[in-house]
Amino acid sequence: MDSLNQALKQFISIRMEYTASSLLYHSNEYKQLIEECNQRFTDLEACLPLAGKQLLQDYDTNSMLLQGIAETLMYKQGLKDGLRLHQMLENE
């Protein structure tokens, strides 16, 4: 069962990476927002002393990790919901 869980985690990771790179890459709204976020981050970092820059970097890292966890949990729930829906449709 451990190897099945590991394989599922690897599948989800690969699928989410593919989705992010293919769908988000083509979204002008996403590109614009990421550019704005990156510019704001750079502007903030330039205003801070060294200790503040490290805090900002740590915050950014933790924020990205939280986002990754949330995306993974939502993707897993979407898979579960899709399987349940498929089973319901098959039983009709």
For each residue, the residues with C-beta under 8 A, 3 or more apart:
1: 4 5
2: 5 6
3: 6 7
4: 1 7 8
5: 1 2 8 9
6: 2 3 9 10
7: 3 4 10 11
8: 4 5 11 12
9: 5 6 12 13
10: 6 7 13 14
11: 7 8 14 15
12: 8 9 15 16 72 75 76 79
13: 9 10 16 17
14: 10 11 17 18
15: 11 12 18 19 75
16: 12 13 19 20 71 72 75
17: 13 14 20 21
18: 14 15 21 22
19: 15 16 22 23 24
20: 16 17 23 24
21: 17 18 24 25
22: 18 19 25 26
23: 19 20 26 27
24: 19 20 21 27 30
25: 21 22 31
26: 22 23
27: 23 24 30 31
28: 31 32
29: 32 33
30: 24 27 33 34
31: 25 27 28 34 35
32: 28 29 35 36
33: 29 30 36 37
34: 30 31 37 38
35: 31 32 38 39
36: 32 33 39 40
37: 33 34 40 41
38: 34 35 41 42
39: 35 36 42 43
40: 36 37 43 44
41: 37 38 44 45 56 60
42: 38 39 45 46
43: 39 40 46 47
44: 40 41 47 48 56
45: 41 42 48 53 56 57
46: 42 43
47: 43 44
48: 44 45 51 52 53 55 56
49: 52 53
50: 53 54
51: 48 54 55
52: 48 49 55 56
53: 45 48 49 50 56 57
54: 50 51 57 58
55: 48 51 52 58 59
56: 41 44 45 48 52 53 59 60
57: 45 53 54 60 61
58: 54 55 61 62
59: 55 56 62 63
60: 41 56 57 63 64
61: 57 58 64 65
62: 58 59 65 66
63: 59 60 66 67
64: 60 61 67 68
65: 61 62 68 69
66: 62 63 69 70
67: 63 64 70 71
68: 64 65 71 72
69: 65 66 72 73
70: 66 67 73 74
71: 16 67 68 74 75
72: 12 16 68 69 75 76
73: 69 70 76 77
74: 70 71 77 78
75: 12 15 16 71 72 78 79
76: 12 72 73 79 80
77: 73 74 80 81
78: 74 75 81 82
79: 12 75 76 82 83
80: 76 77 83 84
81: 77 78 84 85
82: 78 79 85 86
83: 79 80 86 87
84: 80 81 87 88
85: 81 82 88 89
86: 82 83 89 90
87: 83 84 90 91
88: 84 85 91 92
89: 85 86 92
90: 86 87
91: 87 88
92: 88 89
